Amino acid sequence: MVIKGAGMRRETREAMRGGPGHVDILHIVDGENLPATSRLFSLVTLEKGCGIGAHPHNGETEVFYVLEGEGVIDDNGEKKPFQKGDCNICGGGATHAVFNEKDEPLRMIAVIIKD
């Protein structure tokens, strides 16, 4: 199966999980094309001043992999720099949040796998 970029669903969410600004999401694989063990496989873009607020992952694990840019990841209450090539794994009831304070966009692949 090939999913053409033009056919991928795009979405903009305001104040995602209580975070500032908006989040642009390109759902690379969506709906019935996702395996039953997955909930999300997307490209997430955060512009300067935007972020995803703190949220827990119970019964699932979310992985963020940074493709471009840099930001700050709040990894279960501990804030750390987060940049191209970095990966954050959040599951087992832990929480995370991510913010972009830089001028260039922060682009990440986001995958949610059900436990």
Phi, psi and omega per residue, in radians:
M1 nan 2.376 3.032
V2 -2.096 2.274 3.060
I3 -1.918 1.993 -3.134
K4 -1.273 2.502 -3.132
G5 -0.936 -0.656 -3.123
A6 -1.138 -0.378 -3.128
G7 -1.636 -0.038 -3.122
M8 -1.389 2.431 -3.118
R9 -1.317 2.324 3.086
R10 -1.925 2.554 -3.099
E11 -2.586 2.495 2.998
T12 -2.092 2.200 3.115
R13 -1.993 2.255 3.075
E14 -1.514 2.448 3.056
A15 0.848 0.859 -3.089
M16 -1.086 2.186 -3.121
R17 0.945 0.509 3.130
G18 1.457 0.114 -3.141
G19 -1.359 2.907 -3.129
P20 -1.348 2.629 3.021
G21 1.197 -2.559 -3.076
H22 -2.210 2.831 3.108
V23 -2.211 2.231 3.065
D24 -1.683 2.261 -3.074
I25 -2.191 2.221 2.989
L26 -1.887 1.935 -3.127
H27 -1.386 1.694 -3.076
I28 -1.113 -0.844 3.017
V29 -2.170 2.323 -2.977
D30 -2.488 2.790 2.993
G31 0.983 -2.315 -3.067
E32 -1.194 -0.195 3.084
N33 -1.411 -0.264 3.083
L34 -1.360 2.423 3.015
P35 -1.059 2.679 -3.114
A36 -1.040 -0.409 -3.122
T37 -1.500 0.033 -3.095
S38 -2.145 2.692 3.108
R39 -2.134 -0.332 -3.070
L40 -2.738 2.407 2.957
F41 -2.557 1.718 -2.949
S42 -2.500 2.813 2.953
L43 -1.741 2.127 -3.104
V44 -1.927 2.276 3.116
T45 -2.108 2.227 3.071
L46 -2.027 2.094 3.053
E47 -1.416 2.969 3.131
K48 -0.929 2.322 3.109
G49 1.458 0.029 -3.106
C50 -1.875 2.737 3.125
G51 -2.915 2.996 3.044
I52 -1.916 2.153 -3.097
G53 -1.199 2.893 -3.118
A54 -1.070 2.328 3.118
H55 -2.682 2.578 -3.123
P56 -1.565 2.825 3.016
H57 -2.190 1.788 3.098
N58 -1.904 2.261 3.115
G59 1.301 0.205 3.134
E60 -2.795 2.896 3.092
T61 -2.267 2.299 3.068
E62 -1.903 2.390 3.101
V63 -2.078 2.223 2.977
F64 -1.890 2.297 3.023
Y65 -2.195 2.129 -3.054
V66 -1.445 2.132 3.093
L67 -1.600 -0.670 -3.086
E68 -2.581 2.601 3.018
G69 1.479 -2.950 3.114
E70 -2.669 2.740 -3.131
G71 -2.790 -2.715 3.105
V72 -2.196 2.252 3.059
I73 -1.842 2.306 3.004
D74 -1.708 1.782 -3.061
D75 -1.736 1.622 3.127
N76 0.986 0.732 3.073
G77 1.671 -0.123 3.136
E78 -1.914 2.035 -3.110
K79 -1.460 2.332 -3.098
K80 -2.464 2.643 2.998
P81 -1.089 2.575 -3.065
F82 -2.469 2.028 -3.013
Q83 -2.464 3.076 -3.117
K84 -0.779 2.252 3.136
G85 1.597 -0.202 3.127
D86 -1.465 2.702 -3.128
C87 -2.326 2.418 3.042
N88 -2.124 2.295 3.112
I89 -2.057 2.204 -3.076
C90 -2.329 2.042 3.111
G91 -2.776 -3.056 3.085
G92 1.111 0.510 3.132
G93 1.530 -0.052 3.086
A94 -1.202 2.865 3.115
T95 -2.089 2.747 3.002
H96 -2.657 2.830 3.074
A97 -2.649 2.754 3.135
V98 -2.515 2.479 -3.087
F99 -2.410 2.574 3.059
N100 -1.958 2.014 3.111
E101 -1.856 0.029 -3.072
K102 -1.713 2.921 -3.132
D103 -1.251 -0.617 -3.102
E104 -1.487 2.640 3.134
P105 -1.092 2.586 3.001
L106 -1.778 2.055 -3.116
R107 -2.046 2.255 -3.077
M108 -2.375 2.556 2.891
I109 -1.480 2.325 3.093
A110 -2.116 2.242 3.128
V111 -2.269 2.297 3.034
I112 -2.042 2.150 -3.126
I113 -2.001 2.246 3.119
K114 -1.302 2.419 3.119
D115 -1.327 nan nan
